[in-house]
Amino acid sequence: MGRKGSVKQDLLDIRAGIKAGRYVNEATVSQGIVQRLLHLLGWPVYDTEIVAPEYSLGGRRADYALCHPPREPVILVEIKQVGRAKGADRQLFEYAFHRGVPMALLTDGQEWNFFLPTEQGDYGERRVYKLALLERDPQEAESSLKRYLGYEAVRSGQAIEAARKDYRDAARKRRAQKTLPDVWARLVRPRTTYS
């Protein structure tokens, strides 16, 4: 299990490392940020049936498959170099969607994008949450990581259910934003009276 109570301090150290340019490629992001946080969130990072590196997906590979039960991916993780994650969501979606994996995570260590690939909408609409480590309060970042990525939350199904709830809430909000202007226009339209 991860070390309780140290996620916030590690997040502060990771933020300092990102600002200092310590994470220079995908491998350093993977080892210095992703594996470190997975460990802190309770994942048995050395059990390759649960945290499966270079997970094969029929000729393609995801950087990690987080599995529960063992060898059954529940989250695919794609890691990019800091500042280089833009556009990688399409590849990750293809991996997750074709394999039926409920959640996908795209990160460059600095930004963490959580997606539900099998839901409706474009890639942006299927993004449940975006965590920018340099912008968010460390306490909020820790809470979000535990909500979507905590080992016990994933094993119990709470993480996927929380993501689905957040997706549904965001979808309702998008629908309301799309329909509100039409409804408002009908409400304020002057009525025509005939004599």
C-alpha positions in Angstrom: 0.0 0.0 0.0 1.0 3.6 -0.5 2.4 5.8 2.3 -0.6 7.5 3.9 -0.6 11.2 4.2 2.4 11.9 1.9 0.7 12.5 -1.4 0.5 16.3 -0.9 4.2 16.5 0.0 5.1 14.4 -3.0 2.9 16.5 -5.3 4.7 19.7 -4.1 8.1 18.0 -4.9 6.8 16.9 -8.3 5.6 20.4 -9.1 9.0 21.8 -8.2 10.6 19.1 -10.4 8.4 20.1 -13.3 9.2 23.7 -12.9 12.9 22.9 -12.7 12.8 20.8 -15.9 13.8 17.6 -14.1 11.4 15.4 -16.2 13.1 15.5 -19.6 11.4 12.6 -21.5 8.6 10.0 -21.2 10.7 7.6 -19.2 11.4 10.2 -16.5 7.7 11.3 -16.4 6.8 7.6 -16.1 9.2 6.7 -13.3 9.5 10.0 -11.5 5.8 11.1 -11.6 3.4 8.4 -12.7 4.9 5.4 -10.9 5.5 7.5 -7.8 1.9 8.7 -7.6 0.5 5.3 -8.4 2.5 3.9 -5.5 1.3 6.6 -3.2 -2.3 5.9 -4.3 -1.9 2.3 -3.1 -1.1 0.5 -6.4 1.3 -2.4 -6.2 3.5 -0.9 -8.9 5.8 -4.0 -8.9 3.0 -6.4 -9.6 3.0 -6.5 -13.4 -0.3 -8.3 -13.5 -1.9 -5.3 -11.8 0.2 -2.4 -13.1 1.1 -3.8 -16.5 3.7 -1.8 -18.4 3.8 -1.7 -22.2 0.4 -3.3 -22.3 -0.2 -5.0 -25.7 -3.4 -4.1 -27.6 -3.3 -6.1 -30.8 -0.2 -4.5 -32.4 -0.4 -1.4 -30.3 0.8 -0.7 -26.8 -0.4 1.5 -23.9 2.2 2.6 -21.5 0.4 1.0 -18.6 -2.8 -1.0 -18.0 -4.1 -0.7 -14.5 -5.8 -4.0 -13.9 -8.5 -5.3 -11.6 -8.8 -8.3 -11.4 -5.2 -9.1 -12.5 -4.6 -9.0 -16.3 -8.0 -7.3 -16.8 -7.5 -3.6 -17.7 -9.8 -1.1 -16.1 -7.7 2.0 -16.8 -5.2 2.5 -19.7 -2.5 5.1 -19.1 -0.7 6.9 -21.9 2.4 9.0 -20.9 4.0 11.7 -22.9 6.9 14.1 -22.3 6.0 17.2 -20.4 4.2 19.6 -22.7 3.8 17.0 -25.5 0.4 15.4 -24.7 -1.6 17.4 -27.1 -3.2 15.2 -29.8 -2.3 11.9 -28.1 -5.9 11.5 -26.9 -7.0 10.0 -30.2 -4.5 7.1 -30.0 -5.4 6.5 -26.4 -9.2 6.4 -27.2 -8.6 3.9 -30.0 -6.8 1.6 -27.5 -9.3 1.9 -24.8 -12.5 1.9 -27.0 -11.5 -1.2 -29.0 -10.6 -3.1 -25.9 -13.7 -2.0 -23.9 -11.6 -0.4 -21.1 -13.8 1.9 -19.1 -11.3 4.7 -18.3 -8.3 6.2 -20.0 -5.7 8.5 -18.6 -3.5 10.7 -20.7 -0.7 12.5 -18.8 2.5 14.3 -19.4 3.0 14.5 -15.6 1.9 18.1 -15.5 -1.6 17.6 -16.9 -3.8 14.6 -16.1 -6.7 14.0 -18.4 -9.2 11.4 -17.3 -11.6 10.0 -20.1 -14.5 7.6 -20.4 -13.9 6.3 -23.9 -17.2 4.4 -24.3 -19.4 7.4 -23.5 -20.9 9.7 -26.1 -19.5 12.9 -27.5 -16.2 14.0 -29.0 -12.9 13.5 -27.2 -13.3 16.7 -25.2 -16.8 15.8 -24.1 -15.6 12.4 -22.9 -12.9 14.0 -20.8 -14.3 13.7 -17.2 -11.6 15.7 -15.5 -8.5 17.6 -16.3 -6.0 18.1 -13.4 -3.2 20.6 -14.0 -0.7 20.0 -11.2 0.9 23.4 -11.5 -2.4 25.2 -11.2 -4.4 23.2 -8.7 -4.0 23.4 -5.0 -2.1 20.3 -3.9 -4.9 19.3 -1.5 -7.4 19.4 -4.4 -5.0 17.5 -6.7 -4.6 14.8 -4.1 -8.3 14.5 -3.7 -8.9 14.2 -7.4 -6.2 11.6 -7.9 -7.6 9.5 -5.1 -11.2 9.9 -6.5 -10.3 8.7 -10.0 -7.0 6.7 -9.5 -6.9 5.4 -5.9 -6.2 1.7 -5.9 -9.0 0.9 -3.5 -11.4 3.2 -5.3 -10.7 1.5 -8.6 -10.9 -2.0 -7.0 -14.3 -1.2 -5.4 -15.7 0.3 -8.6 -16.1 3.7 -6.9 -13.6 5.4 -9.2 -15.3 4.4 -12.4 -18.7 5.2 -10.9 -17.5 8.7 -9.7 -16.2 9.3 -13.2 -19.5 8.3 -14.8 -21.4 10.5 -12.4 -19.1 13.4 -13.2 -19.6 12.7 -16.9 -23.4 12.7 -16.6 -23.3 15.9 -14.7 -21.1 17.6 -17.3 -23.3 16.2 -20.1 -26.4 17.7 -18.4 -24.7 21.0 -18.1 -23.6 21.0 -21.8 -27.2 20.2 -22.8 -28.6 23.0 -20.6 -26.1 25.5 -22.1 -27.1 24.5 -25.6 -30.8 24.8 -25.0 -30.9 27.8 -22.7 -30.5 30.5 -25.4 -33.4 29.1 -27.4 -35.6 28.8 -24.3 -34.7 32.3 -23.2 -35.4 33.7 -26.7 -38.9 32.1 -26.6 -39.5 33.6 -23.2 -38.6 37.1 -24.0 -40.0 37.2 -27.6 -42.8 39.7 -27.8 -46.2 38.1 -28.3 -48.2 39.2 -31.3 -51.8 40.0 -30.6 -54.4 39.9 -33.3 -57.5 42.1 -33.2 
